[in-house]
Amino acid sequence: MTADSVSASRSDESFRGTAIIAYVLYLLGWPSLHLATIVALVLAYVQRGDARGTIWESHFTNVIETFSISLIVGVVAIPLCFVGIGFVVLAVLLVWFLYRTIKGLIRAVDGRPYA
C-alpha cells in the first residue's frame, strides 16, 4: 500500500463521515427549526469541491439539491396554505425530503454513491 493510497483512503473515510453527518443533521433539522440543516448545507458546499470525482461528490450534491428544491417548493407552498392546497404540498415535500435524506444516509453508510 503506497502513501497515496493511504491518503486517498483517509480522504474517502473523511468524506464518508462528513456525508453521514450532513444527512443526520438534515434529519435533526426539522425539530431544530432547520438550524442543523443550514450547518449540513455549509458542510456539503465546503466538501463538494474536495470530493470532486469521488462517489462522495454525489452525496454532497444531493444535500445541496435537496435543500434548494425544498426551499423553493416550501416558499411557493406557504402562501398556498391560505387556500388549503399548500398543506398538501408541504406534506408531500416532507415525505420527499425524508426519502432523499434517508436514501442518502443508507447509501453513505454502505459506501455507495447517491445516484
C-alpha positions as CSV (number, residue, x, y, z in Angstrom):
1,M,0.0,0.0,0.0
2,T,1.5,3.3,-1.0
3,A,1.3,6.6,0.8
4,D,-1.0,7.9,-1.9
5,S,-3.5,5.1,-1.4
6,V,-3.4,5.5,2.4
7,S,-4.0,9.2,1.9
8,A,-6.9,8.6,-0.5
9,S,-8.4,6.0,1.8
10,R,-8.4,8.5,4.7
11,S,-10.0,11.1,2.4
12,D,-12.7,8.6,1.5
13,E,-13.4,7.9,5.2
14,S,-13.4,11.6,5.9
15,F,-15.8,12.3,3.1
16,R,-17.9,9.4,4.2
17,G,-18.1,10.7,7.8
18,T,-19.0,14.2,6.6
19,A,-21.7,12.9,4.3
20,I,-23.2,10.8,7.2
21,I,-23.1,13.8,9.5
22,A,-24.8,16.0,6.9
23,Y,-27.6,13.5,6.5
24,V,-28.0,13.2,10.2
25,L,-28.1,17.0,10.6
26,Y,-30.8,17.1,7.9
27,L,-32.9,14.7,9.9
28,L,-32.3,16.8,13.0
29,G,-33.2,19.9,11.0
30,W,-37.0,19.6,11.4
31,P,-37.0,19.7,15.2
32,S,-34.3,22.4,15.3
33,L,-36.1,24.9,13.0
34,H,-33.6,23.9,10.3
35,L,-30.5,25.4,12.0
36,A,-28.9,21.9,11.7
37,T,-30.0,21.9,8.0
38,I,-28.1,25.1,7.4
39,V,-25.0,23.5,9.0
40,A,-25.3,20.5,6.8
41,L,-25.7,22.7,3.7
42,V,-22.5,24.5,4.6
43,L,-20.6,21.3,5.1
44,A,-21.8,20.0,1.8
45,Y,-20.7,23.2,0.0
46,V,-17.3,23.1,1.7
47,Q,-16.6,19.4,1.0
48,R,-18.1,19.1,-2.5
49,G,-15.1,20.7,-4.3
50,D,-12.6,18.5,-2.5
51,A,-14.7,15.4,-3.2
52,R,-14.9,16.1,-6.9
53,G,-14.5,12.9,-8.9
54,T,-15.3,10.6,-6.0
55,I,-18.6,8.9,-5.1
56,W,-19.0,11.4,-2.2
57,E,-19.5,14.3,-4.6
58,S,-22.9,12.8,-5.4
59,H,-23.8,12.8,-1.8
60,F,-22.8,16.5,-1.3
61,T,-24.6,17.4,-4.5
62,N,-27.7,15.6,-3.2
63,V,-27.6,17.5,0.1
64,I,-27.4,20.8,-1.8
65,E,-30.1,20.0,-4.4
66,T,-32.4,18.6,-1.7
67,F,-32.1,21.9,0.2
68,S,-32.5,24.1,-2.8
69,I,-35.6,22.3,-4.2
70,S,-37.2,22.1,-0.7
71,L,-36.6,25.8,-0.2
72,I,-38.2,26.8,-3.5
73,V,-41.2,24.4,-3.1
74,G,-41.6,25.5,0.5
75,V,-41.7,29.2,-0.3
76,V,-44.3,28.5,-3.0
77,A,-46.4,26.3,-0.7
78,I,-46.6,28.6,2.2
79,P,-48.9,31.2,0.6
80,L,-50.9,28.3,-0.9
81,C,-51.8,27.3,2.7
82,F,-54.3,30.1,2.7
83,V,-56.3,28.1,0.1
84,G,-55.6,24.7,1.6
85,I,-53.5,23.1,-1.1
86,G,-50.3,24.4,0.5
87,F,-50.7,21.9,3.4
88,V,-50.8,19.0,0.9
89,V,-47.8,20.4,-0.9
90,L,-45.9,20.7,2.3
91,A,-46.8,17.2,3.4
92,V,-45.6,15.8,0.1
93,L,-42.4,17.9,0.4
94,L,-41.7,16.5,3.8
95,V,-42.0,12.9,2.6
96,W,-39.8,13.7,-0.4
97,F,-37.2,15.4,1.8
98,L,-37.1,12.4,4.2
99,Y,-36.9,9.9,1.3
100,R,-33.9,11.6,-0.2
101,T,-32.2,12.1,3.1
102,I,-32.7,8.5,4.4
103,K,-31.8,7.1,1.0
104,G,-28.6,9.2,1.0
105,L,-27.8,8.2,4.6
106,I,-28.2,4.5,3.8
107,R,-26.0,4.7,0.7
108,A,-23.4,6.7,2.6
109,V,-23.2,4.2,5.4
110,D,-22.8,1.4,2.7
111,G,-20.1,3.4,0.9
112,R,-22.1,3.7,-2.3
113,P,-22.8,6.8,-4.4
114,Y,-26.1,8.6,-4.0
115,A,-27.3,8.1,-7.6
